[in-house]
Amino acid sequence: MSAQCEAPSSSRIFHKVGLTLALALAFSTAARASDWVAGPKSEARVVDGGLLDGARYALVQVRLAGAAVTYWRDPGEAGSPPTFDFAGSDNLGDAATLYPQPSRIDEDGSVAFGYQHEVMFPIRVTPIDPAKPVILTLRLDYAVCDKICVPVHAQLSGVLDPHPQTPESALLADAMKNVPKPLDGDAAAKEASVAPAPVADGKAQWLVKINDGEARDLFVEPPAGFYFDVKPAAMKNAFLLAMIEHPAKRTRPEAPLRLTVAGPSPVEFDLVLPAKN
């Protein structure tokens, strides 16, 4: 038995070339950005982020009207996180979405973690062939809340040339200032200290002290089944973590928490809670 491969027809080749050219022309030459795609109280677009430390970037920019809110990867007590689906992209090996530090937002008594006015998500792009353009096709789904919450879908696309016209995008530099720097090993160990705190209202608590920089807020992503309430402690750069929910017969998570420290120089790292004395 033999298999036969049919060579691509000239019409298919010209269609693909035409699609690439059309997407390239859809990006404005000045900002290298796609057209805005409007949704309820929001609009979204893709921007060519250029290069940073040798890596290729795009930006997904979302603007929100009035007091509307959209959400972080952990939305808190309300909302839903955004999803980024790059299936259908061409010459794309990997697309890593980076999340800017969120804000703590009161939504009629529920605490949400997210963004207002505008947010830019850097996308670190790895091409299959670095010598060829990357054709991004993005299905973006996100929630927008302002009195009522609505799901929003945006179909976005753009072409990232292998040699960008803006090697160091000012938009990318601004966006990356809000992306927490990941810490591990010794750097993570030096960043924070943690110790058991007195039980309050029947809830186990831990005191987390951030040892360096300015900590405006602290966001906790625990293992499944756990939920923590975070409040500022009496001392500067310190927070009380109260365990509000946990699985039966488990008095603390054995796996580490992921902590995001919000501030002028945001960072994120894993932290293991010590056992109570």
N, C-alpha and C positions, 0 to 999 in steps of 0.2 A: 504494500500500500504506500502511496506517495502523496504528499501534500503539495498543493500549489498555492503560491502567493500571487495575488493580483497587484500589479503596480498601481499606485494612485493615479487617477485620471488627472488630466490637466485642469479640468474644471474644479476638482477638489483642491488642487494645489493653489489655484488662483483664489478660491474662496477663502482659504486659510490666510493667504497673504493679504487679501483684502480686509479680512477681519482684523489682522494685526495693525494695518495702516489706519483703519477706522478708529480703533481704540487709541492709537497714538495721537490722532488728530483730535480726539475727544478730550485729551489732556491739554489744558492751556499751556502755551509755551512759556509764560512767565512763571506761574506757580507749579506747573506740572501737576495739575489737579483735575479730577473728573468733575462733571457737572454735579450739582447738588441733587439728591433724591429726597423729595419732601415726604413727610409722614405727619401724623397727628402731633402738633406742637413740637415738631422736630424736623431736622434735615440732616443728611449724612452724605459724605463723599470720601473718596480715596485720594490721597496726596502722595506724590513721590517724595520720600524722605531723604533720598541721597545716601551717602556713605557715612558711617561712624565707626571708627576703630577697625576699618577694613570690612565691616559687615554692611550688607545692603538692607535698606529699610523702606517700608511704606508706612503711611499714617492713615488710620481711619478716624475721621473727624466727625463728631456729632454735636450739633448745636440744638439747644433746647429753648423754647419760648417761655417767657414769664417765670413762674415758680415751678415749672415742670422738672421732674426728677427722672434720671435713669440710674442703673445700678452697677455695682462692683461685682466681682466674681462670687463674693458672698454677699447677698443682698440684705442680710440682717433679718429682722422680723417681718419684713414686707418686700414685695416685688419679686423679680426673677432676674438672674444674671444674663448678660448678652451671650450670644453664640456666634462664632465666626466659622463659616464653612467655605473652604477654598477648593472644594471638589470641582473639577472642570477647568482648573487653571492649567496653563501650558508652561513647561520647563520649570515647574516648581517642585523642588525637593522637599522643602519644609517651610512652614510659616508659623512662627512662634509669636503669640499675642502677649504683649506686656501690658499690665494693668497699672494705671496711675494710682497713687494713694487716694483713698476715698475720704469723704466727709461723713460725719454722723448727722443724720437728718431726721427730725421729728415729723412723722406723718400721722397726725391726729392720735397721738398716744403710742404709736408703734415706732420703733427706732429702725431706720433703714440706713444702709451703708451705700453711698453712691455719689452722684454728681449732679450739679445744677449748672445752667447756663451753657457750658461747653466742656467737652472732654475729648482728648486725643489719645488713641490707643496706638502706640508704636507696634509695628509688625516686623519682626526680624526675618528676612526672606533669604532662603538658601536655594539658589538655582541648581537645576540638574547640570546644565552646561553654562558655566559662568560667562562664556563668550557670546551667549545668545540672550535676547530679551526674555523677561518673564512676563507672561500675560496673566494677570490676576483676574480671577472671576470669584467674587465674594458674595455669598448669601449671608447677610447680616440680619439677625433677629434680636430685638431688644425691646424692653418695656419702657413706657413713658407714663408717669403718674402725675396728675394734678387734679385733685378731688376724685377723679376716677382713673383707673389704670387701663391702658390699652396696649396690646401687642403691636409692634411695628416691624415690618419687613422691608428691607432695602436690598435690591440687586445692584451691586457695584462692580465696576471693572476698570482696569487700567493697565498700561504697559510700563514696565521698569526696564529702561535701557541698561546694557552692561556698563556703559560709561555715562553716568548721570551728568546733566548740565549743572546741577547744584551739588557738588561733592559734599558740602557740609551745610545741610539745610538748617536755617534758623528755627523753623517750625519744629524740626526733630530735636534740636538742642533744647528748646523750651519744654517739649513734651517729656524728654528724658529726665529733666530735673524733678519731675513729679513721680517717676517710676522708682519704687523702693529698690535700693541696692541689696542684692542677696548676700548674706553673710553665712559662713560656715566655719567649722573648726575653731581655732583660737579666737578669730575675730568675733564669732557668735558668742563664745564663752565670756569675752570681755565686755560685750555690749550690755548685758543685763545680769542681774542677780535675782534669785527668787527664793522665798522662804514661806513656810506655812504661817497663816495669820489666824487670829481668833475666829471661831465660828460666829456667824451673825445670822439671826433669824433661822437657825437650824441648817444653814448652808455652809459648807466648807469653803474656806477662802485662802488665797495665796497673795502675798505682796510681791509685786514685780517692780524692781527699780532699774530704770534705764541709766546706765553709767556715763554716757557721753552724749553731747549735743543737746538739742531741745526737743522734747517729746510733747507735742501738742495733744496727741491722742494715741490710743493703742487699740488695735483690732486683733481679735483672736479667732483663728480657724481651728477648731478642735477636731478630733476623730469623730466618726459617725456615732450618734447616740448621745453625745455630750453637748451641753450648751452652757456658756459662761456669760455672766453679766460683768461688764467692766466699768469701774468708776475711778475717778482720780483719788489718790490717797492724800493725806495731809501734807506730805513732803513733796518737794519739786521732783518732777520726772518719775513719779511713782504712781502705781495703779493697783487697785484691789480687784482680783479676779474671783468672783463668787460662782461656784458651780451650781447652776439652777436645775439642770437636768442631767441624768446619767443612767446608764443601763443598770438593771437590778444587780445587786451584790458587787458592784464595782464602785469603789469610793474615790477613784481618780483615774484618769486615762494613763495607761502605760506607754502608749505611743506619744511622741512629742506633739505639742501644739505648734502651729505656725503663727508667729507674731509679726504684725506689721506696725512699725513705729512711724506715725505721721508727724511731719514737721518740715523744717527748711531743708533737711538732708534725710529723706526717708530711707529706712532700711527694713529688711525682713529676714527672719531667721527662725529656726526651730528651737523649742525650749521644752525640756522635760520637767514636769512638776514633781517636787520631792514628796515623799509620803509624809503624812501627818505624824507628829510625835505621839 
